[in-house]
Amino acid sequence: MLPASLVARLRAVVGADGIVDRPEALLVYECDGYTLERAAPEVVVLPRTPAEVSAVLRVLAADHVSFVPRGAGTGLSGGTLPIGAPVMIGTSRLGRIETIDVRNHRIVAQAGVVNQWVTNAVRAHGLCYAPDPSSQPACSIGGNIAENSGGPHTLKYGVTTNHVLGVELALPSGELVTLGGAVEDRPGYDLVGLVVGAEGTFGIVTRATLRLVRVPAAHRTLLAVFDSVDAASEAVSGIIAAGIVPAALEMMDRLIVQAVEAAFKVGLPTDAGAVLLIEIDGPAAGLDAHAARATAVCRTAGVREIRVARDEAERAALWKCRKRAFGAVGRLAPNYCTQDGVVPRTRVPEIVRHIAAVAARHRLRIANVFHAGDGNIHPILLFDERDRDEVARVRAAGREILETCVALGGSLTGEHGIGVEKVAEMPLLFGPDDLVAMTRLRAVFDPEGRANPHKIFPDAKVCVETRVPRRQAAV
């Protein structure tokens, strides 16, 4: 238990309304979007400014207390689970956009700024912030940086790390350090690149300098309907091979199509084996030619039907289906777990067939929605948390899928991070020397290991299983 004197010192920094310590209120913070593991912190601290974050960390450093950062809680790998960290520091109140530099396409935003707010703030200037996770209306910049988030349009525009120029990082000691800045390609080590994707294990990002891009002049958004995932995957490879670089190339299988059509009723064919959402953007001149080439590739792959969004309203409806697909899954089962493996795009048919075999072997339903253009798969394992045997089968199935991703030349994660979910799988991808090197690098920023402890590296699963009291699913 945290001493009352420590909580009092934290309250003195952030005020009475900046402390959450009632047991019933702490249940809100017991998990993020990954619900298979749950553990509530002893206290949640909600600073309002970077200076308050620094002051909170100085209080904790004085007593050598570990902490876990939390943004909007939309993460999908248990990155905010408070394992061996009694204090959770939420960044949701750091919600200021501090400066907008339209001429140089830069914006400085605090960690709690919602991703969508950044684009909203510069839309009138014809600019946008390119990384667009499906949780874009809720997820925050600090969390995006922690997980190196992606999204549908990262095929062309890149993930978060490609759009972060600088960060202010509150080290576990409480010291605020500035890494990078508004200038491109600074000399020296890429320390910003180290922080992006570090999952809060170096400290807490309090503000960031982000790169903005021009809103494309025009779009062509196509919906291609296929009888099978294999045929849709052939079209994906063919489009890239034809020299077309779509802004997005997204796939949904039959189960997902049925769920989103039931939810949004936009006319998706519920008997399709798979649909592709293809978006090409850029100067209006030439887009029709690119769309025609993509259509020809789809026809060669055996497309059953292909249509082009007639206007912005129809385009928005199609993207609503894709970006809210995870919410629509609630129609299929009480609970779901979203995996996040990566394979070379040419191996997508193989991994989808393997996922189907895993589902049959473990007696599970698994839906698939993923960034097909860059091989980032998101199999959604459906289950009921009240059935402990089914929960165990979900865990086993998830591991088998990730093992196959690595065996096919891929990776354990494309944008959701390792967190606690995948720590046991890290040795599939990295040898002992690699893991030691990474832990030593972490120690440069956090010598005591107090920032989000027991994440990413393989000791975390042991801690989850043996040390952390969790709320068990009812049976």
N, C-alpha and C positions, 0 to 999 in steps of 0.2 A: 504493500500500500504506500502511496505517496504521502509524505508527511504533510500535515495541514499547513505548516509554515511555508512549504514550497508552493502550494496552491494559492496561498495568500499573496506571495510575491508575484506570481503570475497574474493574479487578479489585479494587483496594483499597476501592472503594465497595461493590460487590455481593458480594464473596467469589469464591473460585475456582469454585464451582458455579453462579455467576451469569453466567458467560461461556461462550459457545459459539463456538469458532473453528476446530474441526477441519473440514476440507473436506467429509468425508463426513456430518458432523452438520449442516452448513449447508445441505445439499441439502433438508432438511425445510422450510426457510424460503424456498425459491426461488420460490414462487408461493402465491397464496391459491386460492379456488375458481374463479378465472379462470385457466385453464391455457394459454391461447394465448401468453402471454408469460411468460418465466421468467428470473430473475436472482438469484443468491445474494448476500447481504451478505458483507462481510469478517469481521464479528463481530456476534454477537447478545448483547445485554445484558439480563438478567432481574432487574430490581429487585424488592424485596419490599414496599416501602412508598412512599407519596408522597414522603417525604423523600429516599429513595434515587433516585427519578426526578429530583427537583430536583438532587441532587448529580451524577448522571450528566450531566445537561444542562449543568451548570456546567463540567464537565470538557471537554465537547465545544465549548462556547462559547469557552473559552479558546484553543482551536486552530482555531476557525471550521470545525468539522466538521459536515457535514449528517447527518441521521438520518431514519429512517422508523419510525413507531409501528406495532405489530402487536398485535392482540388474539388472538382464537381462530383467525384465518386462514380464517373461513368467508365472507369477502367475495367478491363475484362481479364485480368490475370492475378487479382488479389494483391496488387501493388500497394494498396493502402491498409492491408491487414496489420494491426498493431501487434506484431510478434516480438516479445521482449522489449517493447517500447510502450511504456504506460501513458505517454503523452502524445496526443495527435494534434498537429498544427494545421488548421484549415486555412486556405488562402482565398476563400470565396469572397471575402470582404475587400480584397485588394483589387477593386474593380475600376480603376481609373485608366482611361486612355490619356497619356500625359502630353504627347506631342504628335502632330501629323505634319510630315514634310512631303507635300504633294510633288514638288519639283524633283526631288531626289527619290521618290517612291519609298519612303521610310515611315514607320510608325513606331512609337514607344508605348507599350501597353504593360500594365501590371499583371501579375500572375493570375489573378482571379477574373480577368476580362474574358468573357465568353467568346469563343472562336467566331461566331456569326457577327458579334458586335464590331469586330475589326472591319469586315467587309462593309457592314452597314455604315460605318463612320466615313468611308471613303468612296462609297458607291457614286455619289454625285460628281466626283472627280473622274469617273471612268476607271477606277482602280478596284482591286480586290485582293484579298489574302487567299492564296491558292490552296493550301492544305484544307481539305473539307471532309473530315470524318463524318460518318453517318450520324454521330451524336453532336454534330455541329451546332445545333441550337442550344445545347446545354454544356458541352465540354469546355474547359477553360485552357487558356494559353499555357499556364504553368504545367498542367497535366499533359497537354500535347507535347511540351518540351521533354517532360520526364519520360514519356513512352515513345518519343519520335513518331508521333501519330501520322497516319497516311490518309487514305480516303479514295473515292472513285477517280478523282482527277489527277492522282499522283503518277499515273502512267506517263503523262506528258510533262507535268509540272514538278514532280518530285515530292518527297515527304518533308516533314517539318524541318529537318536539319538543313535542307536546301533553302530555307526561307528565314532562318534565324541568323542575324549578323552579330548580335551581342547579347549578353545577359548580365544582370546583376545577381550574384549568388551570395546568399547568406550562409557562411560556413557554420559547421556545428559549434564552433567557438563563439559565434555571434558576429564575427567580423564580416563586413560587407565588401565583396571584391567585384570589380568590373572586368569582364572578359569580353574581348572583341569590341565592337562598336558599330558606328554607322558606315564605316569604310569597308569596301570589299577587299578580300584577300590581304589581310594584315600579315606582315612577316612573323616568323616564329611558329611555335607549336599551335596547332588548332585546338585550343582549350575549350572553345565554344562547342566544337564537335564532340569533345569528350563529355561535356555536361548533357548535351541533347541525347536522350536515350539512357541516361545513367539511373533512371527510375528513383530519383530522390536519394541516392546513396552517397552523393557528394555534399549535400546540403539542400537548401530550398531556394529555387529561383524566385526572385521577387518582382523583377521586371525584365522585359526583353525588347530589343530593337529588331523589328521584323521587316522583311522585304515585301513590298507590294508589287503587283504586276497589273498590267492593263487588262481590263475586261475585254475578252475577244470581241472583234467587230461583229461576228456572226457565228451561228451554230447550225449544224445539221445533226439531228438526233434521230437515230433509226432504231426500230424494234424488229429484231429478226427472230422468227419462231422456228424451232427445230424439233424433230421427232425424238432426238436423243442428245445426251450430253456429249457423246463422242463426235457427232456431226457439228455441234456448236463449237467444240474445242478445235476441230479442223479449221473452222472458219476463223477462229482467233489467230491461229498460227499463220493462216493464209493472208490475213489482213496485214499483220506485221511484216511478213515476208514480201508483200507487195510494195513495201516502202511507205505505207501509210502509218502515221503516228497519231492515233486517235487521242483526244483529250481523256476519254474514258472508254473502257471495254469491259462491261460487267455481265456476269452470268447468274441466272437464277434457275434452279431446277424445278421439277413439277410440284413438289411439296410446297416450296416457297411461293411459286406462282399461284397455287390454289389459295394459300393463306392471304397474300396481298390482294388478290382479286376479290376474295370474300370481304376484306376490310375496306377496299377503296373503289371497287367496281369501275375500273377504267377500260374494261374490255379485253383483258389478257386471256388467252386461250388456256383453259385449265387442263386440257388434255395434252398439252405440249410436253415433250421430254425436257426441254430447256429453252430459255429465251436469252438472247443477247441484247443488251442495251449498248448501242454504239454511238458515241458522240465525237464529232469532228468539229474543230473550231479554228478560227483564224480570220484573215481577210476574206470578205465575201467572194472575191474573185478566186475561182479554183475550187471552192468547197463543193459545188455540185459535181465536179469531175471526180473529186475524192470520194464523195458519197456513191457515185456510180460505180467506181472501182470496188469499193467495199461491198456494194450490192452484188456485183459480179462474183466476187470471191464467195459470198454466202450462197449464191445459187450453185456454184461449183461444189460446195460442201453439202448441198442437198437441202437448202432452206425451204421450209414449207410456205412461209409467208414473210414478207418484209414490208414495213411501212415507215414513212418518214413523218415525224411530228409536223403538223400543218402550221402551228403557230406556237407562241410562247406558252400559252395556257396548256396545250397538249404536251409540250416538252416538260413543263412543271409537273404535270400529272404523272408522267412516266418516272421522273426523278423522285417524286413523292413515294411511289411504289418501292423504288430501290432503297431509298434512304430510310424508310420506315419499315423495311422488311422485318427487322428484328422485333419491332413492336408487334407486328402482325402475327409473329410466331406464338404469341400468347394464346391464339385461337387453337393451337395444336396440342399444347401440353401445359400443365401447371408450372413447369420449370424447364429451363434449357441452359446448356453450357456451350459457348461459342469457342471453337478452336481457331487457331491462327497460324497455320503452317505455310510454308512456301515451297514450291517446286518450280523447275524450269517450265515455261509455258507449254513446251512441247510434250511435257509429261502429265499435263492436266488430265487427259483421259485415263491414264493409269491410276492416278491417285483417286479419281472419282470412283473407278471400279473397285479399288481397294476399300474405299469408305463404304461402299455398298456391301462388300463382303464382311467388313467389320460389323456393320449394322446387323446383318443376318446372324453372324456368329454370336453376338452379344444380345440378340433379341431386343434391339433398339430401333427407333425411328431416327434417321439423321437426314436433315434437310441441308441443302447446299446453296449458298449465295457467296459470290467471291469476285475479287478483282482479277478476272481471267487474263487480262492483258499483261500483268506482271506475275502471274502464277501464285498470287496470294490467296489461299483458300480459306473459307470460313465455314467449315461444316458445323452445323448446329445440332447438338445432341439433345434430344427431347427426353424428359424424364419427370418423375414425380418424387420430390424430396422426401415424401413420407414412406417411400419404399426403399429401405436401406440396401437391399440386394440390387435394385436397379441403379442406385447411386454408385455402388461399387463397380457395376458393369460400365457405367459412363466413364469412370476414371480409367478403367482398363482399356476401353475403346479409344479414349483420347490419347493414351500413351502409344498404342499401336499405330494410330494415324501419324503421330509425330515421328515415330521411328521410321515409318515408310517415307515420309517427307525427306528426312536426312538421307536415307538410302538411295533416293532418287536424285540426289545432288542438290537438295534444297536446304531449308533452315527451319528452326523451331518457331520463329515468329517473324511476321512482316510488319506489324504495327502495334500489337497489343502488349508487347513486353514479356518478360519472364516471370516477374513477381514471385509468388509462391507456387503458382500453378505448374510451372515447368522446370523448377530447379532440379528435380530428379533426372530430367532429360538432358541437362547441360553437358554431361560427359559423353553423350552421343555425338556432340559436335566439337567439343574441346577436350584436349588432353590435360593431364594434371599440371603440366608446366604452363599451359595457357591460363588455366584457372588461377594459379598462384600469381602469375603476372598481373591479372586483372585485379585480384584482391590487394596486391601491393600498390597498384595505381590508385585504387580507392583510398588506401591509407594515407596517401599524400594529402587528400582533401579532408579526410576524417580519420585521424590516427587512432581514435578510441573505438571506432566502429559504431557510433551512436546514431548515425543518420540512417533511418529505415533499415535496421539490422535484419539479418536472416532473409534477405531477398537476393534473387538472381543466382546465388551460388549454392552448391548442393547441401550445405548444412541446414538450409531453411526447412526442407520437408521433414527432417528429423524433429525440428523444433515444433512444427505444426502438429505432428502426430503425437508427440510425447509431453510437450510442456504447456501448450496453450489450451485452456478450457474453452470448448466450443459448445454452442447450442446445438444439440442433436436434433435431427429431424424426427418428428413424431411417427410412430408406426401404429 
